Each structure stands twice: as structure tokens, then as C-alpha cells.
Amino acid sequence: MEQAIEISELNHRFGIPGIVKIVAGHGGLTKVEVTSSAAQGEMYLHGAHVTSWKPSEAEEVLFVSSQSHWNDSRPIRGGVPVCFPWFSNKADDPNAPMHGFARTKAWQLESIVQTGDAVTVSMFIESDDTTKKWWPADFRAVYRATFGPELILELDVVNTGKMSFQFEEALHTYFRVGNIETVQVSGLDGVDYLDKTDEKRKKTQKGAIAIVSETDRVYLNTGAVVDLEDPASGRKIAIAKENSMSTVVWNPWIQKAKAMSDFGDDEWPQMICIETCNVGNSEVELTPGHHHQMKALVRVSNLKPTV
């Protein structure tokens, strides 16, 4: 009953008749549903997690596992998890949550704005006792997702305290593909990367990326646009970014997929993560009163058939 009242109040404050409504999603978690002439989309308050984006007359772009745990103590497996304020394991605390606390924290709706055919959903979190258990910084983070012909994701972090702090961030985007074994990822030729499947050895990318085994790479010092060519689906996905100097490419392949409780054993051929990040040597330092915004912009087009 309490959730029903809360959802009713959110719809009264933020809903747009015929375009945006707030509903109970999987596991009873509250989500925002967007349906416009340009796109359909979904975004959960749990983790500010975007779980769906379908441009008009296109198939679903994002992958979400059928085995995802839909509860407020676990991250959603798929879509666009927000990794903040650290990436992977926290270096000085092995007990800290993987990829930070943002993806399992309850975010609050700030605004929902329609501009033409596009709809921008803004959510925020602020430092409190639960965040300071893991990280002492005073901050405010605002995350904006614009659902339209393009998917635009913006993470804006403000230092609201009196001390500087450092943080890592990643928009851990899971893209749906027809067949991972025929996918090619271009735009990173000549870029150095850390191979996390080979003791983080530094290597240099040569040509396009083909996924032929477990892949977990952090590409360094790159602001390049990345193109994901997916012949099995007949489409190309372009991922552009701003104020991001690292890119992660990940697919768990066979064995790791089987070891993950919230990921189907046979789902690895249907997805690839291409992540807009500032991690490792690209971590951000933020002085008091200043802010940093990282942006990802996703476009989908038809893949031209080869002659």
C-alpha cells in the first residue's frame, strides 16, 4: 500500500500523460516508463538503472539477463549500471561493494522533461551515513538519461564538501547483439589496454576487436567514438562520449557466464559491454565546489550489407 501511494504521488509530480508514467517494475521495484513517438525506455529508481531503450521502429538496444536478481540489495544484471565512486574492487577495502554503492542505492527523481520527441529523466543521490560507511566524501551525483532517437547518458558529480576527493566512474552499458562471435568493435586501433584476463598486462590493440574468448579490457587514454558492428542483427551502434578517457570492453564467455548466479549460462552470445569510463589512471580529482560531467551518446543505424 505504501508503495502504491508513493507511485501515485510520483506520477502526480512527474508523470506526463500518454508519455511518462511511474509504475512497479520487476520485483516490485519502482521504474519510470517512457513511450514517445521517438523511443521507448525504462529507468529504475534502484541504482538509477536504465534497463531499456528502443528507438522508433528499432529492436531493443540494451541487454538485460533473464536471471537478474530484481531486489533492492542487488544490482540489476544488464542495462546500464552506474559504477561510482570506484570501479571493480575497492583497492583499500576488499569488503566494499563491487563497482561502488551507486548501482544498489535508491536514487530520487529530480525531474522529467519532454523536449520535442525526447524525454529526459533526472535522478540524484547525495552523501549520507550509508555512503560514508564506504567513502568519506561529501558529494551530490545527478544522472540524466534522455530517451529519444539517441540515448544520451550524463553523470554529473559535485563536490559539496571542504576537501578534494578522487573517484572512478563507469556507465557499464550492456548492448544486445545477435551473435557475439560475428561482432566487430572498431575505433580503438592503436590504443593501449590492460588485459584483465592476463594479469592486467598492458597490450596494444591492433585493428578491430573480435570477441573469441573471455574478454575484459580497460582501454587507456582514449576519448574515441567506438562502433559496434553486429551483422547478425544487421545494425551498427555508435558510442560517443565526453569527458571520459577510458573505455572497457567485456564479455564473460562460457565459463564465467556459468559461474554467475544472475546471468544465464547461454546468454553470453547475446551481449557485449562497451563502457564509458574514467577508471584507473583516468580517475577524476574534484576540488570543493566543483563538478565533473561524463557523457555517453548512443546512436543506432542499419549495417550496410557487404557486396
N, C-alpha and C positions, 0 to 999 in steps of 0.2 A: 504493500500500500504506500509506504514512504517513497519508494522509487517511482511509482505511478504519479504521485503528487509532484516529485522533483521533475520528472519528464514533462508533465503538463506545464509547470512553471517555465521550464527551459523553452518549450515550444511557444509559450506566450511571449517570452522576451526575445527569442532569436529566430523562431520559425518564419519561413516565407511561404505563404500559401501556394501550393502547387509546385514549389521549387525545393524547399528545405523543410525537413521535419526531423525531430529528435525522437528516437524510439529505443526500445530494449532490443539489443542485438544478441549474438551468440552468448550463451552462458548468463543471460540477463544483463550483460554489460551495456551501458548507455552509449549509443552512437548517433552521429549525425548522418542523415541520408540526403544526398543532393541529386536531383533529377532536373536537368535543364535541357534545352534544345542542343547544347554543345557537348554535354557529357553527363555521365552518372558517376557518383562517387560515394565512398563511405569513410568515416573517420571516427574512431572511438575516443572517448574521454580517457579511457585506460591507456596510458602511455602516449596520448595524442597520436594514436596509431592509425595511419591511413591504410585501409585494407582493400580498397577497390578504386579503380579508375578506368572507365570505359568511354573513350571519346565517341561522339556520334558516329554510328554506322561502323564501329570497330569492335573487335573482340576485347575481352578483359586483358589489361596490360600487366597487372600485378599477380603474383603467385602467393597463395595462402595455403598452407598444408591442411589436409583433411584431418590430421591428427593433432592440430594445435590445441593447447590447453586454454580454454576460454574461462579463466578466472582471474581475479584481481591480484593474485600473488605471483603470477607467472607472465612472462612476455608472450605476446602473440607471435606464432611462428609464421612469418611471411609478411607481405605488405611492405610497409616502411617503418621498421623500428627506429626510434631516435636513441642513438647511443650518446650519452652525456652523463657526467663530465669526464669519464675516461672510456677508453676503448679496450676490449678484450679484458684480461685480468688487471686488477689494480696493482701496480708494481709494489706498493708498500703494505698491502693488506690482502692476503690470499682469501680471507673470508668475505670480502666485499662482493657485492653482486656483479656478475659478468656484464660488461658494457655499461656500467653505471646504473643509476637509480631511475633515470627519466622514463625508460620504457615500461616500468611497472608502477609508476606513480600516477595518482589520479590528477589529471590536468583540469583546469577550469576554462569554460568558454568565455572568451573575451568579446568576440563579435562575429557576426556572419553578414557579409556584404555581397550583394549582387551588382556586378558591373558588366553591362551588356549581357552576353550569354554565360559569362563565367561567374563562379561563386567562390569567395574566399572565406575559409573558416579559420579563425584565430583562437588559439588556446594558450594558456600560460601556467607556469609553476613559479614559485618563489622559495627561497631558502627558508627552512623551518627546522624544528627539532629532529625530524626524521632524516632530512638531508644532511644535517650537521653531525649525525651519528657516523657518517661515512666521509664527509668532506666539509671543512670548516668555513668555506667561502659564503659571503653574502651576495646573492645574485637574484636576478629575475630573467627567466627564459620565456620568450614568446615564439610560438611555432605557427606559421601560416601555411595553409595548403589551399591552392587555387585550382579548382576543378573546372576545366574548360577544354578548348581544343588542344591545349598543352596542360601538363601538370606542373605547377610551379610550387616548390617547397622552400620555405625560408625559415631558418633558425636564427633568432636574434637573442644574444646573451648580453645582459647588462651587469656590470659590477656595481652593486648598490652599497658596498661596504667601504672600509677605510684602508684596506690592504689589497695589494695586487694579488692576482691568482693566475694559475695556469690550468688549462683544461684541454681535453680532446673531445672531438665530436664526429659523428658519422650519421648520415642518412642511409641506413643499411637496406637499400632497396632490393627486393626480390622481384625479378622480372619473369613472367611466364613465357616459356618458349615451347615450340613444337617438338624439338629433339635436340638436346644439348650437344650431341655428337656431330651435328652438322652446323652448329653455330660458329660464327667468327666475330671476334671483338677487335675493332681497329681504333687507332688514334693514340696508341701507346708505344709505337715503334721507336726504339732507341732509348726508352725510359728505363732507369734502374728500378729494381724492385727487390723486396725482401720476400723470399720463398719460405713461408711458414710450414710447408710440408718437408722442408730440407734444412731444419735447424736455423731458420731465418738467414740463410746465406744470401748475400747480395748478388743479383744477376742482372743482365740487361736484356730487355725484350727485343726480339728480332722478328719483325713482320707482325702480322695479325696474330691474335691469341686463338688457339684452338683448344677446346677442353677434351682431354683424352684420359684424364685420371683425376684424383682429388686435387683441387686447385684452391690455394689460399695465398694470395699475393697482395702485398702492400706496395703500390707504385708510388715512387717518391718524387717530390718537387715537380708536380705536373698540374697544370690548370686546363689541360686539353679537353676538348669535346671527345667523347667516346661513342662510337657507333656499334650497335649490336645488330648484326645481320642474322636473321632467323629464316632460312629457306623453307623449313617445314611449315612455318606459319605464313610465309610469303610477305614478311614485313621487316622493316628496319626501325629500330628505336635509337634515337639520338639523345645522349645525356650531356647537356652543357652545364657549366657551373660557374659560380663566382665566389671569390674569397675562400677557395678550397685548394690546397696544394698537395693532396694525396688522394689516391683512388684505390679502392680494394676490389678485387675480383675473386669470387668464391663459388665453388660448387663442392658439395660433400662427397660426391661419387658413391660407390656401392657400400663399402664397409662402414663409413661414418654415418651414412643415412640409416643403416640398420641399428646403429648404436644410439640414435637419438629417439627418445620416447615420444617426442611431439612432432615427428617427421615420418611420413610413410616410407616403408622400405623401397617402394618402387616409384617414388616421386622425384628422385634426383634428375631424371632426364627432362623434367618439365620446367626447370628453373635455373636461373643464374643470378647471383648478386653482383651488381655493379654499384659501388658505394661512393658517394660524395663525402669526403672526409678532410679533417685536419687531425692526423694522428702521428705518434712518434715524433720525428724531428720537425713536424709541422704543427705541433701543439700551439695553442694560442695563449699569449700572455695578455691579461686585461688589467689595466690600471683603474683605480677608483673613479667612478662616474662615467667611464667609457663603455662602449658597446661594440660587439662584433657580430656581423651578419654573414652567414653562409647560405648560399642559394643553389638549388638544383632545378634545372628546367628540362622536362622530358617531352620529346615530340615523337610521334609515330607516323610512318609513311609506308606505302607499299614498296616491296622489294622488286626492283625491275628484273624480269626473267632474263637469264643468260641465253645468249644466242647459240 
